[in-house]
Amino acid sequence: ESDKQVEEAGELLSDLMAERREQPLYQSPDGMHLHPIASAKLLVRRAAMTAVEGSGKVFVMGEADRLVAQEGGDAAANALLKFLEEPPADTWVVLTTTEPERVLPTIRSRAVPLRLARLAEPDVRSFAESQLDPAPSGAELDLLVRQADGAIGRLVGHAEAARRTAE
């Protein structure tokens, strides 16, 4: 059953990547979205594979604060921790989060934190005008840019919330 769960996680990931190619603007997941142990096993399994092109591999695991310890999943959790501590040669793992304090301490201790600077207001405004559909303007655009506080993800989230409220 464990292998079946890993295969299903791989299929779901493939479907998600296809969706992202169609709609690349990030949407915040609902409160129930977690990274199950099957995802960790899939990551470790794929990292062990040889790269098709180039010599290295990069894995990006978004929302690392949603990695959770699961009862009965000690072996997979330990495999993930070992993988993060000693990844295969030429392999990089990027964990992202907007809430680093919520990342499991055992994972945080194996990571090198990197804080990204906020974007300048004109950059956020330009992104909103060119990428949001429908593109906001006037006072609505000014409000969204202020609320974003230099974060494109926050801008997209506020724009989506405003769109849902308007419907």
C-alpha positions as CSV (number, residue, x, y, z in Angstrom):
1,E,0.0,0.0,0.0
2,S,2.9,2.3,0.7
3,D,4.1,2.1,-2.9
4,K,0.6,2.7,-4.2
5,Q,0.4,5.9,-2.1
6,V,3.7,7.1,-3.5
7,E,2.4,6.4,-7.1
8,E,-0.8,8.3,-6.3
9,A,1.2,11.2,-4.9
10,G,3.3,11.3,-8.1
11,E,0.1,11.3,-10.2
12,L,-1.4,14.1,-8.2
13,L,1.8,16.1,-8.5
14,S,1.8,15.6,-12.3
15,D,-1.8,16.9,-12.4
16,L,-0.9,19.9,-10.2
17,M,2.1,20.8,-12.4
18,A,-0.2,20.6,-15.5
19,E,-2.7,22.9,-13.8
20,R,0.2,25.3,-12.9
21,R,1.3,25.5,-16.5
22,E,-2.2,26.6,-17.5
23,Q,-2.7,29.0,-14.5
24,P,0.8,29.9,-13.2
25,L,-0.4,32.4,-10.6
26,Y,-0.1,30.8,-7.2
27,Q,-3.3,30.2,-5.3
28,S,-3.2,29.7,-1.5
29,P,-4.3,26.2,-0.6
30,D,-7.1,25.6,1.8
31,G,-6.5,25.0,5.5
32,M,-6.6,21.2,5.1
33,H,-3.8,21.0,2.5
34,L,-0.8,19.1,3.9
35,H,2.3,17.3,2.7
36,P,1.7,13.7,3.5
37,I,4.4,11.1,4.1
38,A,3.8,9.8,0.6
39,S,5.0,13.1,-0.7
40,A,8.2,12.8,1.3
41,K,8.7,9.3,0.0
42,L,8.2,10.5,-3.5
43,L,10.8,13.2,-3.1
44,V,13.4,10.8,-1.7
45,R,12.6,8.3,-4.5
46,R,12.9,10.9,-7.3
47,A,16.1,12.3,-5.8
48,A,17.7,8.9,-6.1
49,M,17.2,8.9,-9.9
50,T,19.8,10.1,-12.3
51,A,19.2,13.4,-14.0
52,V,18.1,13.1,-17.7
53,E,19.9,16.3,-18.7
54,G,22.5,18.2,-16.9
55,S,24.3,17.0,-13.8
56,G,22.1,18.3,-11.0
57,K,18.6,18.2,-9.6
58,V,16.6,20.9,-7.8
59,F,13.5,20.1,-5.8
60,V,11.2,22.9,-4.6
61,M,8.8,22.0,-1.8
62,G,6.4,24.8,-1.2
63,E,4.9,25.5,2.1
64,A,7.3,23.5,4.2
65,D,5.3,24.6,7.2
66,R,2.7,22.1,6.0
67,L,5.0,19.1,6.4
68,V,3.6,17.2,9.3
69,A,4.6,14.3,11.4
70,Q,2.2,11.4,10.9
71,E,1.5,8.6,13.3
72,G,3.1,5.4,11.9
73,G,5.2,7.5,9.4
74,D,8.4,7.5,11.4
75,A,10.4,5.7,8.8
76,A,9.4,8.1,6.0
77,A,9.9,11.1,8.2
78,N,13.3,9.9,9.2
79,A,14.2,9.2,5.5
80,L,13.1,12.8,4.7
81,L,15.2,14.2,7.5
82,K,18.2,12.1,6.4
83,F,17.7,13.3,2.8
84,L,17.6,16.9,3.9
85,E,20.7,16.5,6.0
86,E,22.7,14.6,3.3
87,P,21.0,14.9,-0.1
88,P,22.6,13.0,-3.1
89,A,25.5,14.7,-4.9
90,D,24.5,17.6,-7.1
91,T,21.0,17.8,-5.5
92,W,19.5,20.9,-4.0
93,V,16.3,21.1,-2.0
94,V,14.5,24.5,-1.7
95,L,11.9,24.6,1.1
96,T,9.6,27.7,1.0
97,T,7.3,29.1,3.6
98,T,5.8,32.3,4.7
99,E,5.7,31.1,8.3
100,P,9.1,29.7,9.2
101,E,8.2,29.4,12.8
102,R,5.7,26.7,11.9
103,V,8.2,24.5,10.1
104,L,9.1,21.4,12.2
105,P,12.1,22.1,14.3
106,T,13.9,19.0,13.0
107,I,13.5,20.3,9.5
108,R,14.4,23.9,10.4
109,S,17.6,22.7,12.0
110,R,18.7,21.1,8.7
111,A,18.0,24.2,6.5
112,V,19.8,27.4,5.8
113,P,17.3,30.2,6.0
114,L,17.2,32.8,3.2
115,R,14.9,35.8,3.5
116,L,13.8,37.4,0.3
117,A,13.4,41.2,0.2
118,R,10.0,42.7,-0.5
119,L,9.5,44.0,-4.0
120,A,9.3,47.7,-4.7
121,E,5.8,49.1,-5.0
122,P,6.2,50.0,-8.8
123,D,7.1,46.4,-9.4
124,V,4.0,45.1,-7.6
125,R,1.9,47.6,-9.5
126,S,3.3,46.6,-12.8
127,F,2.8,42.9,-12.1
128,A,-0.9,43.6,-11.1
129,E,-1.5,45.6,-14.3
130,S,0.0,43.0,-16.6
131,Q,-0.8,39.7,-14.9
132,L,-4.1,39.9,-13.0
133,D,-7.3,39.2,-14.9
134,P,-9.3,41.4,-14.8
135,A,-6.6,44.0,-14.3
136,P,-7.5,46.3,-11.4
137,S,-7.2,50.1,-11.9
138,G,-7.5,53.3,-9.9
139,A,-8.3,53.1,-6.2
140,E,-8.7,49.3,-6.4
141,L,-5.2,48.9,-7.7
142,D,-3.8,51.3,-5.1
143,L,-5.4,49.3,-2.3
144,L,-4.2,46.0,-3.6
145,V,-0.6,47.3,-4.0
146,R,-0.7,48.7,-0.4
147,Q,-2.1,45.4,1.0
148,A,0.5,43.4,-0.9
149,D,3.3,45.0,1.1
150,G,5.8,44.0,-1.5
151,A,4.7,40.4,-1.9
152,I,3.2,39.2,-5.2
153,G,1.6,36.2,-3.5
154,R,-0.2,38.5,-1.1
155,L,-1.3,40.7,-4.1
156,V,-2.8,37.7,-5.9
157,G,-4.5,36.5,-2.7
158,H,-6.1,39.9,-2.0
159,A,-7.2,40.3,-5.7
160,E,-8.8,36.8,-5.6
161,A,-10.6,37.6,-2.4
162,A,-11.8,40.9,-3.8
163,R,-13.0,39.1,-7.0
164,R,-14.9,36.5,-4.9
165,T,-16.6,39.3,-2.8
166,A,-17.6,41.1,-5.9
167,E,-19.4,38.0,-7.3
